[in-house]
Amino acid sequence: MDALIHQHMAQAGLAEKPSACTYRATEGDTPIPCAIYVDRAMQFAGDVGPVVGARVVIGILRSYVQDPVQGALIETATATFKLEGVETSSDESITRWVVSGG
């Protein structure tokens, strides 16, 4: 179901198509196609609740990359992202990461 939803979102320009996006666990690895969502300017709260900033979060479909690793690179036609930390909102079908770059 997630793959079908992603396909329609990509056709609408709201997600990165697998043909235009790759994942590499380390710099020397062979890039593998992946499907992602990019959420820019995601607000996050501090320890006591107030919003303290914004960050970029990407969602990676696990049907393409089962277990992404910290430090891996995601490359799209327009940006390169480095996986910095996994988000708690990840689930069985999508893993969400705070990224740098992009």
C-alpha positions, 0 to 999 in steps of 0.5 A, a space after each residue: 500500500 505504501 508503495 502505491 501511495 508513494 507512486 501517486 505522490 511522486 507522480 504529483 511531485 510530492 515525493 522523490 521517484 526511485 529512478 531519481 534517488 539513491 542510497 549509499 551506506 558508505 561513500 564507496 558503496 554501489 548506489 541502490 535506488 530508493 523511494 523517499 519523502 522530503 519534509 523541509 522546515 519541520 519544527 521540533 520542540 525543546 525539552 520544555 516544549 517551545 519550538 526551538 528550530 526547524 530541520 529537514 526530515 526524510 522518510 525512506 520506504 523500507 521496501 527499498 532500504 530495509 535498515 538505513 544506517 546513520 551516516 548513509 547518503 541519500 542522493 536526489 537529482 537536486 540534493 545530497 542528504 546525510 542521515 544524522 538520526 532516526 526519528 521516533 515516528 518510524 514504523 514498519 514501512 517507513 523509517 524517518 531520519 533527520 538529515 543534514 544537507 539538501 
